[in-house]
Amino acid sequence: MSSSPATSGEAGSSAISNPPLLGQPLRLDKPLRITEHSWPEGTVPVVSVFCITYNHEKFIRSAIEGFLMQETTFPVEIFVHDDASTDRTADIIREYVDKHPQLFWAILKDENQYSKNGVPYLTDLLQNQRGRFIALCEGDDYWTCKTKLQMQVEKLSGSPHLVGCCHEAYTGTLASGKRLCGLDLSAEIGIAQLLKNNPIVTLSVMIRHEYCGLDCLQFKDVRMGDWPLWISAAKHGPFYYDATPMAYYRRHTGGIWSSMSAAEQSIHILAMLCKASTTLTEQVKYESIDGIASYFASLLTASLPHSQFDFTPMGLEHIRNSAWSKDDIYVSTGEHLLKSVWIENRPSNISSLPLRAEVESEILRAMCLAAGSLKLPRHVLSGRVATHASSVIIKDPTFAIALLRFSAKYSLSSCIATTIKGILGYFYSGMRRTLGRASLWKRFRQHRAESNATGKVCKWVKESNAKGCYIDSSIHFTGRPDSFENIVMGKTTCFEHNVVIWIAEDAESRPHLRIGERCFFGCGTYLGVHHPIHIGDNTIIGAYSYIISANHRADCRNIPIRDQGFVGAPITIGNDVWIGTHVVILPGVSIGDGAIIGAGSVVTKDVPPYEIWGGVPACHLKKRN
């Protein structure tokens, strides 16, 4: 199939520098095992199987046999790169190349390239593949489904908005049936999810050739090449995840990643996410900050039990070099720490460990900033801090006292006040349960607060209308008394009568509503803002639509659902979007520019730009011309 040599040593580098141009291949009438294919000389493959291997003598045969059992209607080539293995891996590769020269081309190095050049070297190899699609699998993993390539090519060919696809894989033992990703339903995975965690397993990926271009200089120092590649590609569209297991992922002591400690893994992921932030837009800022903060919190808590304190200054340096405000990341980190199980179940011998001062202080600073940030209303902070301060004081008084002292050092008076108020509130609530009724003074204060809130809303409506907007005086805010302070709105936006905006005030919420210019909200529209909702310019939202970035929790059957709180995810609606009447948009949804949603639809997943969707649940109907 290729006129290039099947194997090469150092000459392999020059062999891939000028690959043949991509072309339109022939197709068979029905799938046939690729070892039985016979294509004309010079035929360009549809799929390039990309396999990197190092010291995989025990595993490489399984990987290659998984490639050779594939049944397709299109030409496939197999690229194997051995990075100077010290065992018999290269000999085994030569054996297969000699047996199937029409399928294989291999580069067998005498000197390890990854240790010298890192991720950029692997990216260059990817970009120089010939296939329209590239299927990845490392030499210590293997595929178990013979129609994997055929199904993935058909999916990508029929869904041009996808940048790639992936699937579930087994791990542990095949007999145990343990699933690696743990996602039960097939779905699209977008950049918002990839900025928080990586559910995509490398051995399952097929990606379009044009999206293999990773910014090599940006990620040259990171220790992983797959996750940043997914993020880079997902800026152009989502991946499709198939919940059917079609491969097997090996865990073994020779694995570079699996041999690292939790703190080491966290610092490398943190470094990658901070570098990735410099390539992102404001549209995914909150998801990026949340992902960075999550792994920084993991780094801090993983460092203490194992005395790996050197990683904390490194983590701080990565955060300083990210695209976002350090204080914003610290606030989010503190929220993760305050909500973490680690805080409430802190090791009893933690005070006896040889703690490095900067690790403990960074944990306290993050928690104090989260509790004392002026970006959040104080009545919310009181509940959030009180919930955790009481349990921390009972289980670890020294830690709670250190928190208060640190607050005083940083002049975070609101943190001290809300913490003490929360502790007193804990005892007061117990007295209330005993007495069984609220005081007249509290009722009076509540009535006065409601009157003040109504006056503030009227003032906000008047000021907004003076700036060119039209907001009907019947607009109603629920949740926080100062809800409108969480709204950023562009010029000439119109709200018809009886629009309701709920700004959440529970401890886990982070509400923010950003509305672009020249937007229209029909009468009776409901906006439930628990997590950020961003709406672009020139967007039309029909009457009685329901857009909410939170769902009720329902994890426990012993507690009424209404008492279990909420779980939320951001919603993004692009520019020039038309949403029909009575449309429901659920948490985590992103709707691309120029999309149209039919009346009465329920949108549960991302809608690509310039597509028309409708139905319950909403699905693709057609593209706009």
N, C-alpha and C positions, 0 to 999 in steps of 0.2 A: 504493500500500500504506500510505502514511502521509499523515496530514492536515497534517503540519508542512511548512514551506517546504523546497524541495530544497536551496537554498543560502542562506547568510547570511554577513554580515560580523561586526561586533561584536555584532549581535543574536543571533548563533549561541549565545553564552554563555547567554543567558536561555532560548533554545529548548531546551537540553538540561537545564535545571535541574529540570524536572518531566516526566520521560518517561512514556509510557503504561505501565500495569501489564502484566506478562507474562501471556500467555494461552495457550490450547491451540489451535494452528493446524490447518488442514486439511492433507490429504496427497493427492498424486497417486498414480495406480496404478503408474506407472513414471517413472524419471528423465527430466526434460526440461530443455533449456537454459534458464537462468533468464531470459534475455531474452524467452522465449516464454511465460512464466508469466502468468497472469491471475487475481488473487485479489480477493475482495470488499474493499470500502473498509474500512479499519480493521483488516485482518488483521495479527496480530502475527507477526513473523518468528521462525523457529526459530534461524537463524544471523544474527548481525551481523558482517559483514566490517569489520575495523577497520584503517584505513590512515592512517599519519602520514607526511607528506611535507614536504620542505624543499629547494628548489633541485634538483628531480629532473626537470627538463625533458626530459633525454635518456632517462629511464627510466620515467616515470610511465605512458606508454601501454602498455608491456609489462605492468606491474603490473595495470592496469585490465582489459586484455584477458584476463589470467589469471583475474580475477574473473568476467567476463562469460561465459567459456566453460564455467563450472561447470554440471553437469547434476544436478539434485536432484528429490526428490519433495516438498519442503517449501519454504516461502517464505524468501527471503533478502533482506536489505537491505545496502547498501554505504555505509559511512560513511568519508568522506575528510576529513582535516583538514590544510589547508595553513598552515604556521606562518610566514606573511609571506615567501614566497619572493621573491627579487629577479629571477628569470627568468620564463619563460612557463608555469611549472607551474600556476598558478591558472587561466590561460586554457584550458589543456587540460582541466582538471577541469570547468570550466563547459561545455565542449563535450560531454562525456559526460553531465553532469547534464541538459542540454537534450534530449539524444537519448533518455535513459532515466530520466525523472523518477520513474517508479514504483519504481525500484530504489535510487536514490541520495539521500542527503542529505549535504551538505557544509558545512563551516565554513572560510571563507577569511579569515584574519586579516590585518590591516594592520600589526600590531605583533607581534614574536616573543614568544610566551608561554613557551616552554621556557627561554629565557635569564632570564626574570623569575621564574617560579614552579617550574621544574624538574619532577621526577618527580610531585609531588602534582597538578599540572595534568593530566598524562596519565592518572593514576589516576582522577581525577574523570570524564574523558571515557569511560574504560572502564566505570566503574560506571553511567554513564547510557545505556549501550547497551540496546536493547530485546530482543535475542535471548536465548534460553535458553542458547545457546552463542556464544562470541565467537572468531572466526578472525582471527589477526593476520598482517599482511604490510606491511612498510614500502615506501615508494614507489619505492625503487631495486632491489627484488627482484621476483620474479614466480613464479607457480605454473605447472607444466608438465603436471599431471594433471587432466583434466576431471571426474573422479569423486572428487577429494580430499575435498570437503566431505561428500558423501554417505557415503563410507566412514568418516570420522571421527565423524559423527553416529551412525551405526549402532553403532560401537564404544563410544561413550560411553553410548548408550541401553541397550546390553546389558550394561554393566559399571558398575554404580552406585558401586563402590568407587573408580573412577578420578576424579581431579579434572580431568584433561585428557589430551590425546594430542598427539603430535608425530611427525615422520618425518625421514628422511634427506633431504639436499639436495645438489645438484651445486654446484661452484664452479669457478673457472678458466674452462675452455671446456667447452661441452656435449660437444664431440667427444672431449675427453680423458677424460671420465667420472670426474673426480676427485670423491671423496665428501668432504663437509665434516665430518660427525660422526665417521666412521670406525668406527662400531659395526656389526658384521656381522650380528648377530642381533636380531630383535625382542625386546623385553623391557620390563619395568616399571622405571621410574626413580624411586627414593624419595628422601626428604630426606637420608639418609645420604650418598648419592652427590652430591647437589646442594650439600652443604656443603663438598665437596672440589673439584669442578669443575663446569662447566656444559656438558653435552653437548646441551642443548636449543637449537635455532635458532629465533629469534622467528618467522620467516616460515612455520614449519611447525606452529605451535601452534594448537590449538583448546582452549579452557578453558571450564569451566562458569561461568556468569555470577556465581553466588554466591561464587566463590573469587577474584574480581577485586579484593577489598577489601584493599589494601595499607596498612599503617600509614604514612600520609603524613608525619606528624611525625617518625617514626623514620628514614625514608629521604629526607628532604627535601634533604639536601646531597649525596647520592650522584649519580654521573654516569651511572648505568644504571638502567633501569626494569624490564627483563625478568628478569634473574637473581633479584633480591629478590622479584619477583612469583612466580616458580616456587617459591622456598623457602617463602614465605608460604602458597601453596596446598598444597604437599607436606606441610605439617603435618597436613592432613586426609586425605591419601591419595596414591598414586603417580600419575605420568604413564605413559602407554603409548607406547613408542617403536616405530614401524614402520620397519624397515630398508629399505623401498622408497623410492628417491628420487622426490619428487613436486614439487620446486621447484628454483629456481636462485638462489643467493646471490651477489650482485655484490661484488667488491672493487674499489674505485676510490679515487682520491686525494681525492675530496670527502668520504669517510667520516670521521666524527668519531673513531671508535674506532681505525680502522686507521691514522690519521695520528699516533697517540701512540707514544712509545717504549715499550720493554718495562718500564722502571722506572715510567713514568707509568701504564701499564695495571695494574701490580702494586699501586701505591698506591691506586688507585680500587677495585680488587677487595678489597684488604685492608680499606679503610674500610667497604665494604659488609658483608663477612663479620663484622667486629667489631660493627657495629650490629645485624646479624641475630642475633648470639649472645645479645643481651639479650632476645630474644623466644623463646628455646629452652628446653627442659627438660633435666634432667640425663641423660636417656636418650640424647641424641645429643651429649653433651659431648665425647667423645673425637674423634668425626668433625669437630666444629666446630673444636676445637683443632688437629687435623691440617691442616684446610684453611687456617686462619689462618697457621699456622707455615709451610706450603708457600709461600704467597705472600709472607710476610715474608722467607723465605730467598731467594726469587726477586728481591725488591726489593733486598736487600743485594748479591747477586752481580751484578745488572744495573746497579747504581749505579756500581760501580768502573770498568769499562772506559770509561764515557761521562761520568765525572766529574759525575754528577747526585746530589750528596751531600745536597742540601736535602730529599730525600724521606725520609731516615732519621729525623730528629726527628719528622716527620709520622707515619711508621709507628709509632714508639714511642708517640705520643699516642693513636693509634687502639687500640693494644694495651692501654694503660692504661684505656681506656674500655670495653673488652669485658667480658663477663660472667665470664670465666675468669681464673684466676691468671696473672699475668705470668710467673712462674717456670715454670709448666706449659707455657706457649706457648714460652718460651725453650728448654726442654729438647727439645721437639718440633722447634723450628727448628734446634737444633744437630744433631739426628739427620738432618734433611734436608741440612744442610750437610756433615756428615761422610760421607754416602752419595752426595753429588752428584758428577757427572762434573766439574763446575767445579773442585772442590778438587783432584782428581787430575790435571787437565789445565789447571792455572792458567796464564794468559798469562805468558810469560817476561818481559815488560817491565812486569809489574804494579808492581814496586817503584819504577820510574821515574815512575809516574803521580803527579800531585799529589793524593795520597790525603788525604781529610779524616779526622782521627783518630777521630771518633766512629763512622764507618762500619766501619773496620777493627776497632775495639774491640768493636763490637756483634757482629760475626762471631765474634771470639774468645770473647766472653763466652757467646754461645749455645752454641758448641762445648764450652766448658769446663763449663757447666752440664749439658749433655747427658752429658759424660763423667764429671763428678764429682758428679752428683745422688745424694743418699743414698737416693732412692726406688728405686734399682735395685741388685741385689747386685753386690759388687765384682768377683766372678769374671767376670761378664758384661761389666762395664766394661773390664776388662783386655783381653779379646779385641777388643772394639769399638774401643777407642782404639789398640791396637797395630796393628790392621789398617790404619788410616789414617795413623797417625803415621809408620810406616816408609816408606810411599810418599811422604808429604809431605816428609819429611826428605831423601830421595834427590833429589826434584824441586825442592824449594824450602826449603833449610835455614833461611832467615831467617823464613819463615812458621812453621815448627815451633818455632823458638826463641822467637818472639813468643808462641806458644800456651803454652809452658811458663812464660814470664815472667808472662803474664797470669794463669795459674793460681796462681802464687805470690802475686801482688798480691791476689787474691780469697780467699786462704787455702784454695784447693782442693787440699789435700795429696793427696787420693785421685787427682785427675787427674794430678798430677806423678808419683806413685808408679806408677800403672797405665801411664802413657805410657812411663816408663823401663823398667818391667818388661816391657812389650810389646816394646820395642826389643831388650832382652836376650833375650827369648823368641824373637825372630826369628832371632837367631844361635844360640840354644840348639836351636831346632827343626832348623836346618841341621846342627848337630853330631849330633843324635839320628838324623837320616836317614843320617849317615855311620856312626855306631856301630851302629844297627840294633836296639837293645834299650833298655828302660826300666830305670831304676835300682831297687834294692831299697828305697831310701829313699822313692821316689815310691809304690811299691806299699804300703808301710806307711802312708804318709800317706793314701792313698786308702781303705784299710780302716778307718782311724780315723775319717775323715770320714763313711763310710757308717754306722758304728756310732753316731756322734753324731746323724746325721740320723734314724735309726730311733728313738732316744730322744726327740728333739724331736717327732716325729709322734705317738708314744704319749702324750706330755704334752698335745699339742694336742687329740687325741681325747678324753682324759679331761676337759680343761677345757670343751670344747664340750658334752659330754654332761651336765656339771654345770649348764650353762646351759639345759637343757631339750631339747637336740637328741638324736637317736639316731644315732650313727655307729658302724657295725660295725668291730671292731678289724682286720678283714681289708682295710680300705681301703688302697690302694697309690698312692704318689706316684712319678712319674718326672720326669726333667728336673732342675730345680733342687733342690739339697739342702734348701733352706728353702721348699719350694713353698707350704706352707700360709700363709706370710706374704703371699701374693698373693691370698688369699681373704677376702671379706667375706660373712658368712653370718648370716641372720636366725634368729629363735627357732624351736624345735620342728621343725627340718628333719631329715629321715630319710634316711640312706644305708644301703641293705641291703648284704649281704656282697659282696665282690669288686668293688667299685667302683674304677675306676682314673682318676686325675686326672694328666694330663701338663701341666706348666707349662714352656713353652718357655724355652730359655736362649740361643738364637742371637742374633746381633747385631741382626737386624731385628725381633725380637719385642718386644711390649709387653703382656705377659700381665696380665690382671686378671679374676678370677672373682667376680661379685657374685650372691649367691643370696638371694632374699626369704624371708619367713616361711612356715612350714607347707608346705615343698616336699618332694616324695618322689622318690627316685631308686631305681629297681628294681635288682635284683642284676645284676652284670656290666656296668653302664653305664660308658661310656668318655667322659670329658670331656677334649678336647684343647685347651688354652688357649694359643694363640699370640698372638692379638689378644683384646681384651676380650670376655667372654661375660657377659651380664646376663640373669638369670632372675628373673621377678617372683614375687609371693606366690601361694601355693596352687596351684603348678604340679605336675602329676604327670608323671613321665617313666618309661615302662615299661622292663622288664628288657631288657638287652642292646642298649640304644640307643647310638648313636654320634654324638656332637656334637663337631665339631672346627672351629676357626676358622683353619685353615691347609691349604694344599695344597702338594705338592712342586712345585718349579720343574722345568720340562722344556724350557728355551729352547735348550739346546745339545745337539747329538747326539754331540759328541766327549767329553762328560763324563758319567759315570754319573749317573742321576737322583738317586740317594741322596746324591750329593756336591754337588748344585746348590742346596741350601738350601730354604727355604720362602717362600711368599708368602701373606699372610693378610688377613682382613677380619673386623670384629667381628660377633658374633651377638647378637641381642636376642630374648628370649622373654618375652612379656607376662605379665600376671596371669591366674590361673585357666585355664591352658592344659593340655590333656590330650594327651600324646604317647604313642602306643601302643608296644608292644614291637617291638624290632628296627627302629627308625626311624633313618635317617641324616639329619643336618642339616649342611649344608655351609657354608663361609665366606660371610659377607656377608648371610646370611638374617635377616629380621626377621619374627617371628610375633606377630600382634596378640593383644590380650586376648581370652580366651574361645574361642580357636580350638581345633580338634580335628584331630590328625593320625593317620590310620589306620595300623594295624600294618604293618610292612614297607615303609613309604614312604621315598622319597629326596627330601628337600626341597631344591630348588635355587634357589628364588626366594621373595620376600616373600609371606607369608600374611596377608590382611586380618583384622581382628578378627571374631570370632563366625562364622567360616566353617569348614566341614568339608572337609579336603583328604585325598587319598590317591593311591597309585599310584607308579610309577617312570617318569619323574619325577613328583612329586606335583602334582596339579592340583585345581582347584575341583570339589567334588562338590555341595554345597548350603550354604545358610546355616542357622545355628541359629535356631529360633523364639524 
